[in-house]
Amino acid sequence: MKKSSQFSDFDFTSREIEILRLAKNAYSCKEIADLLFISELTVRKHRQNILLKIGCTGKKEFRKFLREIILPPP
């Protein structure tokens, strides 16, 4: 994982930001899909893209990233 967790260090899409906000609030992929009216597979693909952008390799690192990142206001 990249050392910095500053939001501006990453080039997230608006949908990825929505998914990050929901994941930070402990929503599951299924719950996020239902809330955003997209498929669970689409949510998983967005999460995979997020992991690539932040240089994360697993769920444990992703959870740590979510705890540390400060997202901009909606």
Sequence and secondary structure as in RCSB ss.txt:
>XXXX:A:sequence
MKKSSQFSDFDFTSREIEILRLAKNAYSCKEIADLLFISELTVRKHRQNILLKIGCTGKKEFRKFLREIILPPP
>XXXX:A:secstr
  S   GGGS   HHHHHHHHHHHTT  HHHHHHHHTS HHHHHHHHHHHHHHHT  SHHHHHHHHHH      
